[in-house]
Amino acid sequence: MVQPEFETLLVSAEGPLGRLTLNRPEKLNALSPAMLKELVQAARWFDAQPEIRVVIVAGAGRAFCAGFDLNFFAGADGTPPGHEDADLGRVMIEQLANMRALTLAAIQGRCVGGGVVIAAACDLRIAAADAIFSIPEIDMGIPLAWGGIPRLVREIGPAMTRELVLDCREFSAAEAQALGFVNRRIPAEKLAEEAAAWANRLAGKAGRLLAVTKRQVNAAAELLLPSAAAIGDADELLAALGDPECREMSRNYLAARLKR
């Protein structure tokens, strides 16, 4: 089995266990258009390997994922992305969520915005005890896109989705576990070891039963709140990028970040 090479990801497989690692540690694994496209390719590659039963999704370095790469929303000339580029994240999330193999997100450091949506698209989530989550999109002047709203509502309910998305506050791994978003909370120094041990235990179970259980749970979740509602997310994102008030919020957010 030839393992693919990517510019923004590390992808590997050994027996029934796969690894998919976001690999822009110097940018805290911020999600660039190139990374979004490669995540789609990587998910399709894993789907073509029938022996792989569990894939660990992780981030290189000190963060799981810093969310959207802010350069994505306006190029050097200030031009916003086109519709196809604005929809890349939704396409990636759907591909990741619908992978045949189980996916286990191993979350350390910061997990921000689009990183939270990636984690929500995974089947299981294990986090370092000191991991910090946040969904700052509203403060950035954009809506939470990529199907993030329906996925969060299904995982933590509408009330807490409203609070976390609208308030943009940080929340801890302990709160994420209490909300039911994180399955397990582990000391940071043991995260990689515990994630691998859990993935290997799951991979030792019957592949057919893992796959059918994933399909059944996903089907039940879709009945609760279909993710098809996310198809219009790109339109809402582009509308926000063209809205004067939203653009002012974005400028203020970027200015505040530069002062840190």
N, C-alpha and C positions, 0 to 999 in steps of 0.2 A: 504494500500500500504506500503510494507516494504521498508524502505529507506536503501540503501546499505552503508556499512562502508568501507572506504579505508584508506591506510596508508599515502598517499601523497595528498589526495583530501578531500574536504568537499562537499558532495552532498546532496541536500535536495529538497523537492517539497512541495508546498502548493497551492492547487487548480490548476489553469492553469499556475502557475509560478514556474520554477525550478531555482536552483542555483548550479553552478559548480565553486568551488573555488580551485585554486592551493594553496596547503597548506604545503609549505616548507619555511616559512618566514625567518628562520635562514639562508637559502641559497638563499634568494631573489627569491624563487620559481624557481630555476634552474631546468631544465627538465632532470631528471634522467630516465634511462630505466624503472624503476618501475613506475614512473609517466606517461610515455608514454603509457605503457600497461594499467594502470588504467584509463587513459583518454578514451581509446578505450572502455573499459568496461562500463564506466559511460555514454558515448554517446549511447551505445546500450541499457543501462537501461532506459535512457530518451525516446528512441524510442519505448520502450515497455509500456510506460505510455501515452495512447491516450489523456488523459485530459490535458497534459502539452502542452502549445502553445508557450511559450517563456522561454528561459533559459539565465540567466545572467551569463556570464563567467568573473571571477574576480581573483585577486590574494590576498592572505592574507598578512598583514603586509605593509611594506613601498614600495613594488615594485609589478608591475603586473607580470613580469617574466624576469629573468636575462639571458634567453636563454639556450643554451645547457649547461648541466653540463660538465665542462671540463674533469672531471674524466671519462666521457663516452667514450672519444676517445682513451684512453690508460689506461689499468688497472695498478695495482701495479707493474706488471712485464713488463710494456711497450708494451704489446700486443694489437694491434688495434682490434676493434670489428669485428665480422663476418658479412656476408652480411645480415642475418636476423636482427641482432641488428641494423645495419646501416640503414635498411629500416623501422625501427619502427616508426620514426617520420613521414614519408610519409603516412604510414598506419593510424596513429593517425589523421593527418590533414584531410585525406579523410573521415574518420569516422565522425569527427567533422563537416566538411563542409556539409556533406550529411545528417545530422540529420533532422528529420521531423520537429521539432520545430524550430522557429526562434531563432537565437543566438545573444545576445547583449554583446559585450565585454566592460567592464568597466575598464578603464586603468588608473592606478595611478603610480607615481614614475617612475622607469625605465622599459622600454619595449625594450628588446634587442634580436636581432637575431631570434631564434626560437620563442620567444614571439611575435615578429612582425608577423611571419608567422601564429601563432595561431590567432592573431587579424585579419589578412587578411582572414582567413578561416571563421570568424564570419560574420553574415549578416549585422550587424550594429555595430558601434563603437562610444563610448562616452569616452572622456578623461578628466582628471584633467588638468587645465590650466598650471600647472607646470610639467606635465609629460614630460619625455625625451625619445626619441626613438633613436635607433642606430642599424646598421647591420654590426657588426665587423668581420664577417666570413673571408673575404679576409685577413685581418690583422692577423687572427688566423691561417692562412695557410690552410683553407678549403673552399670549395664552399658553397654558400647558397643552402641548400638542402631542402627536404621535400615539393617540389613544390612551394617554395617561389618565384622563379623568375616569372613563369606564373601568379601567383596570384597578385604579385605586378604590373606587366605590365598591367593587366586588371584594377587594381584600380587606378594607378597613371601614366600609360603610360611608354613606353620604355626609353625615355630620362632620366626621373627622377629615374627610376629603376636603370639604368646604374650608374648615379651619386651616389646615396645613397649606392648601393652595392659595387661599386668599390672604392669610396672614404672613406667609413666606418665612415663618420663624424656623429656627433649627430645632430638631428633635433628636434625642439620643437613641442609641441602640436599645436601651432598656425600655423607652417609650415605644419604639417600633415593635419590640417583642410583645409588650402589653397590648398593643393595638391588633396584634395578629399578623403584622406585616413580615416580621422576622420570625423564623421558626426556632432558631437557637442563637444564643449569645455566648461567645467564647472569649477567654483572655486573648489579647491580640497576638501574643507570641505563640499561641497554639492554633491559630485560625487555619493555616495551611494544612497542618497535620490533621486536625479534626475534620476539615472539609474533605480531604482525601480519604480518610477512614470511612466517613459517611457515604461518600460516593462509591467506594469499593464494596461496602455492604449492600447498597442498592444494586450495584452491577452484578452481584452474585445471585440475584433473584431471576426468575424466569423472564426472559425478554418479552415474550408475548403478553404476560400479565402486566409488566411495567407499561407497555405500550397501550394496552386496552384501558388500564386504569387512568392513564394520562388523557386518553381520548374521552373517556366518560366524564372525568372532572371538568375538562375544557368545555365539553358540550353542555354540562349543567351550568357552568359559569356563563356561557353564551345565552342560555335561556333566561338567566337572571338579568343580564344587561349586555346586549350584543355589542361587540367591539366594532361592528360595521358603522356605528355612529361616528367613528373617528375619521371616516373618509373625507369629511368636510374640514378637518383640522387644518389642512394646508391653506384653504381659503381664509380661514379665520386668522391664521398666522400672517399671511400676506396683507390682510386688511389692517391688522394691528401695526404692521411695519409702515403702512401708509397713513396712519392716523396721527395727527399733530400732537395730541395729548400723550399718546403712547410713545411717540418718538422722543418727546421731552423727558418722559420717565426713563427711557433707555439711556439718554445722554446723562441724566443725573446719576443713574446706576453706574455707568462706566466711569464717570468722574470720581465717584465715591471709591470705586475699586482702585483707581490709580493713586489715590491718596493713602492707601493702606501700606 
